[in-house]
Amino acid sequence: MSERSQNATRFPPVDQALVEPNGLLARGGDLAVATLLDAYRHGIFPWFSPGEPILWWSPDPRMVLVPGDVRVTRSLAKRLRNGGFELRVDTVFAEVMRGCAGPRADAAGTWISPAMIAAYTRLFETGYAHSVETWRDGRLVGGLYGVAIGRMFYGESMFSREPDASKVALVGLARQLARWEFGLIDCQMETAHLASLGARPMPRADFVERLAELVNLPHRSGPWSFDVPD
């Protein structure tokens, strides 16, 4: 993709997104690698239930985490030191997605369909999607996945099979991204869970302006390996 084509998009301007539901911008299209990268470069992501057309979103405000601002409570710090977890990256990407798609106590279903898993696995194979995995005794007990372009990381979903396992993955990711001088982790929607880890809402206009800088910085293609302590 040429530098000139990177700045063009098939999507409407994000300021045309609906206020209610917050951020709904477009429907239809496909989940091809080029389409997904085009969307993410402009602050847009797909989110839809199986059986629906593909829906594209750009909410206002946008929940973001500055990697160096990740908040580690005393209890989480103790878990990081003594929890017996091992952090791995990009070793079982599809398995992490399936973990994120699993049943949850607070949700009736999942938007992570087989079609989404196939689409993001293609992104992983082209070096743009990544999984951060929390392991214990050879078992995957939590993790997260997302997309990276330039020095921007877009978090998509996380899961835990043990207490704090997803938090361990997020803290490890944030520390590594800070070392690599990534500017933001996109958390998409505001939740108390993300706020407790240091994420904060950012007006969409500010987010898109910052995004335009970060996605054009040199890209670190996958698979990744981390070089900060767990």
N, C-alpha and C positions, 0 to 999 in steps of 0.2 A: 504493500500500500504506500503510495507516495505521500510526501509531507502535505502537498496541496489537497489530496483527497481526504486526508485525516481531518481536515477542518470542515468538510462538507458533511451533511447528514440527511438521511431520508426522513427524519422525525420532525414534527412541528417544534417550534421554539418552546422551551420548558415553561415560559411565563404564560403559555396558553393552557396549562394544566388546570383541571377543575379544582375549585375550593372544596367541594363536597361531591364525591369522596375525595379526600385530600390527595392531590397529586396525579389523578388519573389523566393521562395525556393522549393515549392512542390505543387502538385495538387492531389485531390482525398481524400480518407479517409472518416471520419465521424465526427460528432459533439457530440459524446458521452462525458460524464463527464470526463472519464479517458483520452481520447484523448486531450480534451481542456486543462486539467491540465498539461499533458505532454508537450504540446506546450508552454504554458505560462511559465512553469518552465525553459524552454530553450530559452526564448526570441523570441517566434514565435506566431503569431496570425492569425486567419482566416479573410479574407476580399475578398468577391466575390459578384457578382450581381446575382439576381435570374435567373435561367436557366443555369448558368455556373457551372462547377465542383467546388468543394471547393478548394480555393487557399490559400496557407499558406505563410506568409511574415515575413521577418526579415530585415528591412531596415538599411542602414548605411549612415549617422549617425542616432542615435535614439534621438527623442525629449523627454527630461525628466524634471521633476520639483522636486527639493529637497523640501519636505514639509515646512521646516522652512524658505525657501527662497521665498515663495509666495509674490508677489508684489501687494500692495494695494494702488492705486492712491487716491488722495484727494477726487475725485468725487465718487469713489467706496466706500471709507470709509464712506462718507456721506450717500450713499445708504444703507450700512450695518447698520448704526445707525438709520436712519430715514425712510427707505423704507417701513416699515411695513411688512417685510417678516418674515415668520416662517420657520425654517429649521427642516426637519424630515429626518429620515434615515430608509430604509428597510421596509417601510409601503405599498408602491404600486409599487413594482419592475417592473412588466410587464407593468404597465401604463407608467412608465418612459421610458421603451424601445419603446413603441408605440409612445410616444412623440418625441423621437429621430428619429423615422422612418417617422415622418410626413413631409409634403412638406416644402421645403426651397427655398428661393428666389435665392440662389446661386447654386442650384443643381437640376438636371432634375429627379433624382430618388433616391432610397435608397437601401443600401445593407443590411438593417436590415429587413430581410424577416420573415414571420411567422415561418419558420424553425429555424432561428437564435433566435427569441424570445423564442421559445420552449426550445432550447438548453441552453440558458443562464438562463432561469427560473429554469431548472434542477440544474444548478450550484448554483443559489440562494437557492434553497431548500436544498442543501447539505452544505450550509454555506460558499461558496466561492465567490459568486457574491453579489454585494451591489448596492443600489440606494441611492443617496443623493438628497433630494427633496426640492424645494423652493415653499412655499405655501403663499397665501395671501387670507384672508377672506374665508378660507375653500376651495380654488381652487388651483390646482396644476398649477403653472405658469412657472416652469422651473426645471431643474435638470440634473443629470448625472448618469451613471452607469459604473461599472467596476468590476474587479476581484481582489481578494486579496489572496496571498499565503505567509505565513510567515510574514515578515515585508516589503513586496513588494505590491504595488497597481498598477494595470494596468487599466488606464482610457480607456474607449471604445468610448463613445459618450456623447454629451450633447445637451440640447435644451433650448430655451427661448420663452416664450409667452409674456413676458414683458421685458423692457430694463434691462440688467445686471442680470437677474434671474439665468442664468447658472453660471455667475461669482460668485454670492453669494454662490451657492452650492459648487463650486470649492474651494473658500477661506475657507468655513466651513470645508470641507473635509481636506484640507491641514493643517489647524490648529489642527484638531483632530489627524491626522496621526503624526504630529510632537510630540504631547503629548504622543502618543503611541510608539514613536521611530521607525516609519517606515522610511526606507532609501530613497526611490524614489517613485515618481508617474510617470509611463510610459505614455507619451503622444503620442507615436508612430511617427506621422509625424510632420514636422516643419510647423507652421503657425504663422502669425503675431499676431493673437489673443492670442495664448498660450505664445508667446514670451513676450507680454505685461504684462502677469501675472507672469513672472519670469522663464518660462521654457527655456531650452537651449539645443542645440544639443550635443550629447555625441557619440564618436566613438563606433561602435558596439562592438568591442573587449572589451573596457572598460565597456560597459553596461553589457555584458554577464558575465564578471568577477565579477562585483558588484552583479549582479542578483544571481549568484551561492551562495553568502553569505546570501543574504536576504531571499531567499525562504526556507532556512533550519533553520531559526529562528522560535521560537514557533508561531504557527498559532492562530489567533484570529477569531474563527468561528462566523458566523452570526446566527440570525440577530443581527446587531449592535445597540448600542445606544450611542449617543455622550454626553460628559460631559464637553465640553467647551462652553462658552457663544456664542450665535448666532452672 
